[in-house]
Amino acid sequence: MQKLLFVYNADSGLGNGLIDAAHKVLSPHTYECRLCELTHGTLLEKPEWKRFRKKSVVPMEFLHKDEFRKAYASKFMPALTFPIVLEVTDYEMNIFLGTRELNALAGTEDLVREIEVRLQL
């Protein structure tokens, strides 16, 4: 494995970030990016996630869905749903954690544990 690629179900940019932050506060139950909720608070990266990310031996890349679509455009992309975590090798991308799996996680600790189990750390 070359890296894990995390793709948020949110678009990049300051304006989108501010809208997302407001959405998390005003209507959290309708917010559509569980990966965002698992890794970030209203504005900043969650400390427990940051600690895990910094100590991980597996390289991680983080993209918003518009950045992902631009960088990795392919005919298979319409089949992907977001958020998603992909396992990237030299030759292919495979789903590491799909949207349903991410949406089922109760919290940041569950995300960390699931990644560790799947990576056999």
CORVEN-V341886 format. One line per field, one symbol per residue. phi: phi as a letter, one per 20 degrees, with the letter a starting at -180 (. if undefined). psi: psi as a letter, one per 30 degrees, with the letter a starting at -180 (. if undefined). burial: I if it has 16 or more other C-alpha atoms within 10 Angstrom, else O. A space follows every 50 residues. Layout:
# CORVEN-V341886
phi->???
psi->???
burial->???
This chain:
# CORVEN-V341886
phi->.eaddecfebefofgffffffffgeebffdfecfffffdcegcdffgfff ffgfefeegccccefffffffcgbfeggfedcfbcdeddfcbccfecegf fffeffagfffgffffffele
psi->kelkjkjkhlllleeeeeeeeeeeeeiefgkgjeeeeefkaeelkkeeee eeeefkfkkkkklleeeeeeehklffeffklkllkkkkafflklkejlee eeffkfaeeeeeeeeeeffh.
burial->OOIIIIIIIIIOOOOOOOOIIOIIOOOOOOIIIIIIIIIIOIOOOIOOIO OOOOOOOOOIOOIIIOIIOOOOOOOOOOOOOIIIIIIIOOOOIOOIIIIO OIIOOOOIOOIIOIIOOOOOO
